[in-house]
Amino acid sequence: MEVEELTDIFYTSDKKGQVCRVKLNGQGFTLQRETTNNRSREQLIGLEDIVGSRCIVVKKDRRGCSMLCSSAAQNDGNRSDSGDDTKKKYNAITFQHNDASAYLYVFAYILNKKHLRNIIRRERTVLKLRFRSFDTFGDNMREAERWYHTVRAFKGRSLGCNDIDERRILVLLNPKSGSGKAREIFNRQVVPVLNEAEQPYDLHVTKHANYAREFVRVKVLDNYSGIVAVGGDGLFFEILNGLLMRADWLDARNILLGIVPCGSGNGLARSIAHVCGEPYEPKPILGATLTMLSGKSMAMDVVRVQQQNQILYSFLSVGWGLISDIDIESERLRSLGYQRFTIWTLHRLISLRTYRGKVSYLPKENVYMESDTISLAEPLPLKHSRSCNTCLDTMNSGCFQSTDCIEASKYYDVISLQNSISQSLKSRCDSWFSPASCRSTYHSVSESIYHSVDGGSDAESHLQHSNLSVHLCGPTGSAPTLNEPVPASWVVEEGEFVMVHAAYQTHLGSDCFFVPQAKFNDGIIYVVIIRSGISRSQLLNFLMGMSSGTHVPVTNNEFVKMVPVTALRIEPYDNEGILTVDGERIEFGPLQAELLPSMVRVMAPK
Ligand SMILES: Nc1ncnc2c1ncn2[C@@H]1O[C@H](COP(=O)(O)OP(=O)(O)OP(=O)(O)O)[C@@H](O)[C@H]1O
């Protein structure tokens, strides 16, 4: 059914009391203001920048101070309500006032360019519409609700459905990520925006390493539109592995995955923003939260990593040598945040190590290194894998279902807008667009659910005692197994290496622009090989160039090269060293990595 465009006349709150024609359609809100010389000025608040809207009523508290309360418009089917009925609906929030006006607040995050420093970022903007054409509050509120529902309908249409997806988002938060502020960041910066968008979510705080992986592996996911990691790449890695190790991974892989970057590296969040042309700094959390709400997604390649005793699924990188050493050994400086990498890089440059071994790879045919000539990969026909170890098969794989499964109850949010409200009242409430609103902040109370599983519960002990290295299910590729020799089509290099680092995203960390040409589903693993013999000054240049993406020479040379491949095998000759997958240390020994094109979907900005 067509959604009807709405238009109405409003008066601005400034002294001039200008007339403003407001139009709401599939484009968003068009604000047409008449200027003094009989010309009109038009401004568009684009639908894609709007996260949500709210019908608001003014109430007087017991001390007689004016306040605004909000209530999500409930049911458009009640349009024949009398004014009294409507008042009853708002009695639930101790409604008592003499003003018959109703308000619609529209929350948008608009791209803004700071001219001085040329920084582009999104700014919060609240469009406030006061409805007072009717004598009764009920009628005015019904009109505000009509606009509210129309905003939702247009937003739904823009995503190809009738209304906004009301399914919940499953949020997993690692309180130990980065410098340990994930919980605070989520409450202060993410929750207010989720509330504006009326996005329901269930929050689960991880209790220990591997918690998220097992949680996602067994959780009933039917009621969720997406899973979001509030943490670092390590937490996302756990979620990805939990998802692809599910018995129903073939369906589960379609759930959207997202990340709110609270870790110390944050390569994935930075790569998503980069590839989609969204600003990242200075507000990475806001950008990631808006990405959670956009309803957009893109396919992402996954790399299947095979070792003697385990299969892992990777989205970022596989590394051996210098960068992995820096990543893992600098853990002891974790409290310094991103600075830990810089300090340890200098340390490792001074005490440079080399590693002996063999690197084999299957070159990707016909790939030019120019980003815009890369064609996207065809997805592989998918096969199930099932491991021989059935230890986890005997567990009650639905252990979270009984203790922890959340009903998709109707979300009804109560939000206190006191700060922004007092600002709005200062500028009179019939403002339609106030620059001051860009600065308003508020705390909100959400009915979204916070969970942490009680210690000692079945689910908890199950998580702690399960053998998490066991691989049950998941996609396989077409490369030979690690025990078989590599085929003749593979290139084999043997010798002494400073580093072998394979990556498939643009950024390994927020400040590490490792593969400028990478795309999320280009079907390519980019392997950077640095051979022993490179001078320290060349290596310093390489490491310093990583922040701008200029570290790899345009043409491969004797010591440094980047090769696009679809599969890779690393066989160290020594018994000791550091191997990482997505920045997490794994068991040291031979490994094989194979690209699985477009295996999962990640949330993308608008
Ligand atoms: N509650 C927890 N206590 C301790 N460790 C945890 C907990 N939850 C998750 N972990 C582990 O912490 C490790 C690091 O987490 P995460 O990736 O979120 O942060 P980070 O390492 O600071 O960020 P990045 O990976 O971007 O550098 C992961 O390997 C994860 O398994």
The ligand as an SDF file (V2000), in Angstrom:
LIG
                    3D

 31 33  0  0  0  0  0  0  0  0999 V2000
   34.3870  -11.3090   30.4920 N   0  0  0  0  0  0  0  0  0  0  0  0
   35.5830  -11.5540   29.9620 C   0  0  0  0  0  0  0  0  0  0  0  0
   36.6900  -11.6430   30.7470 N   0  0  0  0  0  0  0  0  0  0  0  0
   37.9020  -11.8540   30.2300 C   0  0  0  0  0  0  0  0  0  0  0  0
   38.1340  -12.0300   28.9100 N   0  0  0  0  0  0  0  0  0  0  0  0
   37.0780  -11.9550   28.0760 C   0  0  0  0  0  0  0  0  0  0  0  0
   35.7680  -11.7160   28.5640 C   0  0  0  0  0  0  0  0  0  0  0  0
   34.9140  -11.6830   27.5050 N   0  0  0  0  0  0  0  0  0  0  0  0
   35.6730  -11.8990   26.4050 C   0  0  0  0  0  0  0  0  0  0  0  0
   36.9630  -12.0680   26.7440 N   0  0  0  0  0  0  0  0  0  0  0  0
   38.1290  -12.2650   25.8570 C   0  0  0  0  0  0  0  0  0  0  0  0
   38.8440  -11.0370   25.7830 O   0  0  0  0  0  0  0  0  0  0  0  0
   39.6030  -11.0250   24.5780 C   0  0  0  0  0  0  0  0  0  0  0  0
   39.7440   -9.6260   24.0380 C   0  0  0  0  0  0  0  0  0  0  0  0
   38.5030   -9.0900   23.8260 O   0  0  0  0  0  0  0  0  0  0  0  0
   38.1430   -7.9570   22.7860 P   0  0  0  0  0  0  0  0  0  0  0  0
   38.5020   -8.3500   21.4400 O   0  0  0  0  0  0  0  0  0  0  0  0
   36.7110   -7.6510   23.0580 O   0  0  0  0  0  0  0  0  0  0  0  0
   39.0020   -6.7040   23.2420 O   0  0  0  0  0  0  0  0  0  0  0  0
   40.4350   -6.2040   22.7560 P   0  0  0  0  0  0  0  0  0  0  0  0
   41.3670   -7.3350   22.6650 O   0  0  0  0  0  0  0  0  0  0  0  0
   40.7780   -5.0780   23.6360 O   0  0  0  0  0  0  0  0  0  0  0  0
   40.1420   -5.5980   21.3210 O   0  0  0  0  0  0  0  0  0  0  0  0
   40.8060   -5.9240   19.9220 P   0  0  0  0  0  0  0  0  0  0  0  0
   40.5550   -7.3900   19.6780 O   0  0  0  0  0  0  0  0  0  0  0  0
   40.0730   -5.0390   18.9420 O   0  0  0  0  0  0  0  0  0  0  0  0
   42.2430   -5.5820   20.0610 O   0  0  0  0  0  0  0  0  0  0  0  0
   38.8950  -11.9550   23.6310 C   0  0  0  0  0  0  0  0  0  0  0  0
   39.7840  -12.9550   23.2860 O   0  0  0  0  0  0  0  0  0  0  0  0
   37.7620  -12.5670   24.4340 C   0  0  0  0  0  0  0  0  0  0  0  0
   37.7310  -13.9590   24.2750 O   0  0  0  0  0  0  0  0  0  0  0  0
  1  2  1  0
  2  3  1  0
  2  7  2  0
  3  4  2  0
  4  5  1  0
  5  6  2  0
  6  7  1  0
  6 10  1  0
  7  8  1  0
  8  9  2  0
  9 10  1  0
 10 11  1  0
 11 12  1  0
 11 30  1  0
 12 13  1  0
 13 14  1  0
 13 28  1  0
 14 15  1  0
 15 16  1  0
 16 17  2  0
 16 18  1  0
 16 19  1  0
 19 20  1  0
 20 21  2  0
 20 22  1  0
 20 23  1  0
 23 24  1  0
 24 25  2  0
 24 26  1  0
 24 27  1  0
 28 29  1  0
 28 30  1  0
 30 31  1  0
M  END
$$$$
